[in-house]
Every structure is written in C-alpha cells, then in structure tokens.
Amino acid sequence: MRLYRSIQALLTTCATVAASASLLVVGGGTAHAATPLPQHVFAPYFEAWTGADPATLAAQSGAKHLTMAFLQTAAKGSCTPYWNGDTGMPVSSTVFGSEITTIRADGGDVIPSFGGYTADNTGTELADSCTDVNAIAAAFEKVITTYEISRIDLDIEDNSLTNTAGIDRRNKAIKLVQDWAAANGRSIQFSYTLPTTTGGLAASGLAVLKNAVQNNARIDVVNQMTFDYYDNAAHTMGEDTKTATTGLYNQLAKLYPAKSPAQLWGSIGIIEMLGIDDFGPAETFTLADATNVYNWATEKGINTLSFWALQRDNGGCPGTAGSDSCSGINQNTWDFSRIFAPFTRGGQSTNDFSVALAPANGAVNPGGSATATVNTAVTAGSAQTVNLAVTGAPAGVTASLSASSVTAGTAAGLTITTTAAAAPGSYPLTVTGTAPSGSRTATYTLTVNGSGGSGLVNGGLESGSLSPWTCQSGGAVVSTPVHAGSRSLQAAATAGQTGECGQSVTLAPDTRYTLSAWVQGSYAFLGVSGGATASSWTSSTGWTRLSVPFTTGASGTVTVYLHGWFGQGSVYGDDFTVS
C-alpha cells in the first residue's frame, strides 16, 4: 500500500521565481501569521518534480488548496530536506515561493508533505535520515517560516512504518515544534498520511499514532490512503473508502477518548487515487465513486478530501495503471477536481488551544523554590475555558497554580517549592490544560541540586530525562545497556564529534574529590574540566568502573563529562558519583 511516488529519474528542473519578501519569510525576518485552513478542505496532491506551475494548475482545475509532494533529504544521514530530495530545489522562497503567493491571492493555500514512498524506501524520509530530534524540528520550523504555512503533512509508508527510532524521533520533533509555535504565537497543524486496510489502519500505522500520544505530540488530522489494498480482492473503491474510514474512526475513538464524534470525524482525511491505481484494474476509482465519497464525506464532516494526483486528473491514457500524468480511465480533464472542489467550506478549524511554559526548566537547592508562567494561546477558532492541573511532583516537592482555569489566550502562574528533604535529581512536571476541544500538555523539568547546591545530579539517569546533562547531537538517556536501574547515558561519538555529555557541578573550593562512574564502549572517556582538569578512559565491551581524582579550584565549579572518540561509536555511562 503506497501513495504513488516521485521517481528520481523523472525529476526535471523547476523554474524558480523570486517571491515577494513582504509575503514570505526566509531564515527569520518579520513573521506573518499563517491563515488556518478551512474546517473542511479539498487539497489534492501536486507532483512537485514535474516542472509544472502549481498556481496555474490550481486555477485551471478549481482546486484552490494543494498538498505539495514531497520533501525529503538528498541522501540518507542528512538533516536537510529538499523538494523531491533534489539539491537544486531547497526550502527557499525562490522555489515555489511566488507560486504559493499566487495561490493565496486566489483564496487557497498549500500543505507541504514530507516523506512518500521513495523516501520511505531509500532512508531519505527526514526522521529516518536524521537522528537529531532538534535538527528535525528545525527543518519543520524552516518550512513553516519560509512558506508561512499552517499545516505540515507527514507521509509515512513501507519501511518508515517499521523504523521505530524514526517514528519516535518524528513525534518528539512534532512536540518541539508545537511548543515553539505556541511560544511564538503561531498556529501549526500536523497531519499523518498512512496506508489503510478496508477496515481501518493496520497495526503499524496505528503504532505511529500511539507513539505520538506517548510523546504528547498533537496530531490534528489522520489521512488514510484508501487504495493499494494489495489483497487481490475485487473492490468497489467508493464503498471500501467508507468501511476503511469508519474503521479509522473507531480506532481514533479508542486512542482519543476525550474527543466527541464530531471532533473525531473532523480529524480524518481521505486520499483516493484517481482511475486505475498502481496495483491495477482491480482497484479502479471512478467518477461515480468520487460522487459517492464526496457526499458521504460531506455528511460525516471529515476534515480533508484529497487524491493522487492533480496531474493525473485527465483521460489521456485509457487502460494505463498508475501513471504519473493520467488516470487511465475515460474522463474529461479536471472531472474529479470539479466533483471534489465544493468540499472546501467553513471557516477556521474547530476551536483549539496550546499550552507552553516560560521558562520550561529550572534548578533549585533543597528548600528552595522556582516559578514559571503557564501561557495558553488560541490556535484555531475562538477562545475556550481551559482547566489547568499540574502532576508529577515527587516527595518533598509541591507544585501549585495561581488559577485552576483560564480563558485560552491568558496565562497562569506556576510555583514550585521544595523541602530540605527533597532528593537530588531531575523531575518532569506536567501541566495539563483541558477544554471541550481536548487536552494539551507542557512539561517543566525541575532539577533539585545536591545538598547545599553541591554534588552531581541525575547520576543514575533514572529520571528518564537528560537534564541537567547536556550532550552533543545524538546524546540521550537509553534503556539498554544499563549498569544498574533502568537507564543510562549515551554519548554518541561520530566521525565528526566525540559526542560529549556533561553537567556543571558546584563543589567546595580547593578540595580533593573523586569522580566515579561505570562506563562501556570503545574509547570511553570520563573526566572533569573547567575548575579542574583530570580524566581516565577505557575500551570495554562490558561495564568498567573508572575513578578520576581531582582537586577543585577557587570557584569549586567543574564540568563532569563523558565522551567517546571520533569514529569509534557510542559510549555509555551509568551511576556517576562525586565523593
């Protein structure tokens, strides 16, 4: 099951036209608030590699909104997306910028789509290719600010459905972008495009959504590809769309029990493939099917109606399956577009809001306190009453809010107090906002310093959070291997970095200490820098305990670190102590 892919050999160079700087922002500059998409939107796919002008085709077809396919990296391992993975088509106002401006002037908009079948099979889907969650988020943010769009689509198929690390990175990046958008007054939606059976998503697609829930990543729309069933059965494609979509509705109802039926239907998208799909004549979507689906989707109130692809909406190749440029059935040009175009209606998407914290972390000594501001914002529709709660405070820590409810768009105070008995460590506190449209969360990471503000914190990594450790790209808290407990620290050494992870520790000045930890890996270095300099290393396939004596300087502050060596692979550390 797959959305018909861009084939790299067919790429042609797209003409580039400078966009108006007053409408598009590249790499910063004055932001222009993106207009949310209509509550119900028809947005067929535009094959971006063909050299066609999307604004011209949108005007000719009557499809005011387009899903632009696809963004992917040029090579596996890269964190930089390009249109179709073509380095000559970067994310820039000079590539599709003026065309998007024209589409907006005509009352439409675009939805950039990452991934697609080719990317998912070559390791060039962004989150499969890039192992740095922050870099993935930055790439999403660049697309948002360059084209000032209000929705990003993520087309996840085939190998990307089984890449659990990529799935987790992608959803973590979505959460980072949503927090960034909330803090900067932006409205951004994310949709997933996933293959389906005639009864709903397969387990692999459902797992993508479950991981999003685990990562507190809000998925606004789930698009299902109601074609390429690959079951060698006879199909009436319009009726199969209904059963597949009803199955998805039932799955989403279990995954998001707080949503109403209208909200659930309003978070679903349908993607058809016009005419004869790339499986063959057994899966042929006809004009009669299109009318059937249009009427049913309108009745149910689904969010997005789409098809693959705008350039195929013509009858130029009767009998041909899966062509890039025609449907394979007898039809007039733009017949399908004219059936689906009236689906676009309604104002902004249903009411929604965001929750963000400023600051999102803080460190206190036992007995101390910290404060933060809980900011809420209207991201769609109108303001709602948002009920607030905070959870996750450990023993010896109390977290309270200045208000139990606010109107979306206003703020509340968060106060955190600790007792002298609060155990050193790093603790995530979750602030949850609940409104009729659903629940949104934000996390405050509290670090309780060692007694009197001295000592190493989170030495066993059992909090599950890196804080207050900071790492070079790829550094993480992992569940295997571990020396004791259930977590350890990974320092990701590559050809270009040692992967160093470190934290600042305040100790008594001019005093002798010993840093100890259990380490594993090729060329694992344990040491201190800053106010003292000392280190030790080992190469071991099993856990080895290293001890590093050192004497603090006049400030008493040192940086404790773990790192590997260039090109030698990741190293691991656990149970760090300073005594």
Secondary structure, DSSP 8 states (H G I E B T S, - for coil): -------GGG----------TTT--SSSS--------EEEEE--EEETTS---HHHHHHHHT--EEEEEEEEESSTT---EEETT-TTSBSSTTSSHHHHHHHHHTT-EEEEEEE-HHHHHHT-SHHHH---HHHHHHHHHHHHHHHT-SEEEEE--GGGGT-HHHHHHHHHHHHHHHHHHHHTT---EEEEEEEEETTEE-HHHHHHHHHHHHTT----EEEEE-S---S-----HHHHHHHHHHHHHHHHHHH-TTS-HHHHHTTEEEEEE-EE-TT-TTSEE-HHHHHHHHHHHHHHT-SEEEEE-GGG-S-SSTT--S-SS--SSS--TTHHHHHHGGG-EEEE-S-EEEEEEESSEEEE-TT-EEEEEEEEEEEESS--EEEEEEE---TTEEEEES-SEEETT-EEEEEEEE-TT--SEEEEEEEEEEETTEEEEEEEEEEE-SGGG-S-SSTT-TTSS-TT-EESTT-EEESSS-SSTT-EEEE--BTTB---EEEEEE--TT-EEEEEEEEEEEEEEEEEEES--EEEEEEEEEEEEEEEEEE--SS-EEEEEEE--TTS--EEEEEEEE-
